């Protein structure tokens, strides 16, 4: 991997007193009468790598979707660097939160470089007329974006494949490309949803090095993963979700030694644990909500503004003042429990 050094999580010592980047407070997500996520609190601080684990159907991806504006939480709120985030994915990304998905979502017929350039859209200010006229300002911004994109491809080890079609990359390199595209928005927090899924041991090790290198660049990381060896070696803290509730949070040693965590992964019921029937209902509700969001995306969701500028224009048309929103990437104000208007990265899976 080019321009990358192997580090260990010891380099993150002292993060316990660092400033919070992400603060999720009392996040609850209901689908009808079913509760997929219940009253979850989570803080990620500067310089931290935090893991989120749990059995299938535990609500991990639903929680991620609440953090990134794809779902509007029924209760609770999410803040990024002290600012409550609005429930719109593009504003969450603009604020400074980026994510990848369990199922790779690349533009397969675009080149590797073009995929990363797509990730720069929240950091470019050139509008429609500038793009059409292709004046000096547009050409300067375009050159800067290409330079930044190539830097990121060098960082993840894909610079030599910049002009290859994304669909022609091996699986492990597609994962790296998705991370590079997320980094193109210059986030302060990166959310990774199962970044090593389907990888062999060598690819997993490369991903581990990449995540450490990302952290060393000053970007905090929150990661969902089923590979326990990977997560416990990587993370400063680990939080465990079981059927929508946070069961325990702490260091790898604390989590591995908790009998309830062992019981949850072995399928052994513990006192107060929800039954299998309830868990199945929640999982089905999550899947239904995700399918509805996917249908809305495929229908074009033309009414949803594509940028912060579009938001302001729409509000001006209605005679209202535009919201003063800080860049944000995932946001929950207490809401209706519905999936928000999703952008091109709407997640269709549930865990």
Beta strands, then each sheet from edge to edge (+ up, - down):
strand 1: 20-31
strand 2: 34-45
strand 3: 49-53
strand 4: 75-80
strand 5: 83-84
strand 6: 97-99
strand 7: 189-193
strand 8: 220-224
strand 9: 237-242
strand 10: 245-250
sheet 1: 2+ 1- 4+ 5-
sheet 2: 6+ 7+ 8+ 3+ 9+ 10-
end
